[in-house]
């Protein structure tokens, strides 16, 4: 189990224990029949639309053993993997596995800087979370949200055959396109203020906002050349001996979030919220992380203690 899962589980157990203790304490005091307790705890499920700004760190250039971003093609992960480790270009008798994957003769292909990925993008991902709220009164509340998402990044790169296929008169027929993928985990902790608008007993609009902390972790980076899958994060020396793993970037970024939606009271015990939530946050992977907008839409379901 990864660090994000451990932290998420610990927070869930903490708040579950806290809410249970609160419910026990309140039950021992004198309450007006039917009076609703101020604490609510629930879950969130939605869709997360990550800004493409940090997707570029999965473009195959990679990081060195100290976690510093590599900027030149010759030292890039993809060049070392495709040309040296799998392409047999080191001259030490290695098999040209790239040629085998392309179904060409050894050496009948080329890969250079112009073939590197340039279109890296995050795909829409699921966002799950634990939601806690303390109602100050009927309209105002303080909230604590802990949301987690596992993101996928995708793009394309090319390899060119130096021998034009038989029967083809166009050189672009020798250019083949393949996929590159990345994986990232994010844990978002939000502390903020929630306000209901309107006096309807069932349905009202609401708005919220507050501080946002996002822990981000570079998870994986790999390419697929037909049936040949290559993990870019493994580090090998020029003799093909595994020398360890690259130090993958991770870190905590800070920002703010907001939310607009509809609050629906489902009787005394349950509340549902449909919400659109933009966040202006820093994703601390790669060099010089900047604050960028992320967006999510989803549904909350609270249990009213």
ABEGO torsion letter per residue (X at the ends): XBAAAAAAAAAAAAAAAAAAAAAAAAAABBBBBGBBBABBBBBBBBBBBBBAAAAAAAAGAEBBAAGBBBABAAABAAAAAAAAAAAGAAGAGBBBAAAAAAGBBBGABBBBAAABBAABBBBBBBBBBBBBBBBABAABBBBBBBBBBBBBBBBBBBBBBABBBBGBABAAAABBBBBBBBBBBBBBBBBBBBBBBEABAABBBBBBBEBBBBBBBBABBBBBBEABBBBAABBBBAAGBBAEBBBBBBEBBBBBBBBBBBBBBBEAABBBBBBBBBBBBBBBBEBGBBBBBBBBBBBBBBBBX
